[in-house]
């Protein structure tokens, strides 16, 4: 890990970074009230955020470049889905969750951009 200008550690190990994203999403969802919407959106975002890291691990074990790209595209797709459900949760819950949801939303978008960049560079 290296440090960025804000003195917060920036994780460059993508396997660890995607794991931390999924973990933080789960911890966030546990705090939400048990409304029907939060339960359903929580299930979706938990699945999508976990899938980002799981597919990245699969990509690193790919048997071919085609398989690698396929898995990375799934990572990007699942990152986009995570961001979508985080936004839904953020915009339908009390303001007390806004800061944490925004942080997760931004991390999901960053991961999406990283996977998009990997796809472009792999062509």
C-alpha positions in Angstrom: 0.0 0.0 0.0 1.1 3.5 -0.6 -0.4 6.7 0.7 -2.3 9.3 -1.3 -2.4 13.0 -0.6 -5.1 12.7 2.0 -2.8 10.4 4.1 -5.4 7.6 3.8 -3.9 4.3 2.5 -4.7 3.6 -1.1 -4.9 -0.1 -1.9 -3.4 -1.1 -5.2 -3.7 -4.8 -4.8 -7.0 -5.3 -6.7 -7.8 -8.6 -5.1 -7.6 -7.0 -1.6 -9.3 -3.9 -2.7 -12.3 -5.8 -4.2 -12.5 -7.8 -1.0 -12.5 -4.7 1.2 -15.3 -3.2 -1.0 -17.5 -6.3 -0.6 -16.8 -6.4 3.2 -17.6 -2.7 3.6 -20.8 -3.1 1.6 -21.9 -6.0 3.9 -21.1 -4.0 7.1 -23.1 -1.1 5.6 -26.1 -3.2 4.7 -26.2 -4.6 8.3 -26.9 -1.1 9.6 -29.9 -0.4 7.5 -33.5 -0.8 8.8 -35.3 -3.9 7.8 -37.7 -2.5 5.3 -38.8 -4.6 2.3 -36.8 -2.3 -0.1 -33.6 -2.4 2.1 -33.8 -6.2 2.4 -34.1 -6.7 -1.4 -31.6 -3.9 -2.4 -29.3 -5.2 0.3 -29.4 -8.7 -1.1 -28.7 -7.4 -4.6 -25.8 -5.2 -3.6 -24.2 -7.9 -1.4 -24.3 -10.4 -4.4 -23.0 -7.8 -6.9 -20.2 -6.5 -4.7 -19.0 -10.0 -3.8 -19.1 -11.0 -7.4 -16.7 -8.2 -8.3 -13.9 -9.7 -6.3 -14.7 -13.3 -7.0 -14.6 -12.7 -10.8 -11.4 -10.8 -10.5 -9.8 -13.8 -8.8 -11.2 -16.0 -11.6 -9.7 -13.5 -14.2 -6.3 -13.9 -12.6 -6.6 -17.7 -13.0 -7.9 -17.4 -16.6 -6.7 -20.0 -19.1 -6.7 -17.6 -22.0 -6.8 -13.9 -22.8 -10.4 -14.3 -24.0 -11.4 -15.9 -20.7 -9.5 -13.1 -18.8 -11.4 -10.4 -20.7 -14.7 -12.1 -20.2 -14.1 -12.2 -16.4 -12.9 -8.6 -16.3 -16.1 -7.5 -18.2 -18.1 -9.3 -15.5 -16.2 -7.4 -12.9 -17.1 -4.2 -14.6 -20.7 -5.2 -14.9 -21.0 -6.2 -11.3 -19.3 -2.9 -10.2 -22.0 -1.0 -12.2 -24.7 -3.1 -10.5 -23.2 -2.4 -7.1 -23.2 1.3 -7.7 -26.8 1.2 -8.9 -28.0 -0.5 -5.7 -25.9 1.6 -3.4 -27.4 4.7 -5.1 -30.9 3.3 -4.5 -30.1 2.6 -0.9 -28.6 6.1 -0.5 -31.5 7.9 -2.0 -34.2 6.0 -0.1 -32.7 6.0 3.4 -32.2 8.7 6.1 -29.3 11.2 5.7 -27.4 9.5 8.5 -26.3 6.8 5.9 -25.4 9.3 3.2 -21.7 9.7 3.9 -21.0 6.0 4.0 -23.2 5.3 1.0 -21.3 8.0 -0.9 -18.0 6.5 -0.1 -19.1 3.1 -1.3 -20.7 4.6 -4.4 -17.4 6.3 -5.2 -15.4 3.2 -4.6 -17.7 1.2 -6.9 -17.3 3.8 -9.6 -13.5 3.7 -9.2 -13.5 -0.1 -9.5 -15.7 0.2 -12.6 -13.2 2.7 -14.2 -10.3 0.4 -13.3 -11.9 -2.6 -15.0 -12.8 -0.5 -18.0 -9.2 0.6 -18.3 -8.0 -3.0 -18.0 -10.4 -4.0 -20.8 -9.1 -1.1 -23.0 -5.5 -1.9 -22.4 -6.1 -5.6 -23.1 -7.4 -5.1 -26.6 
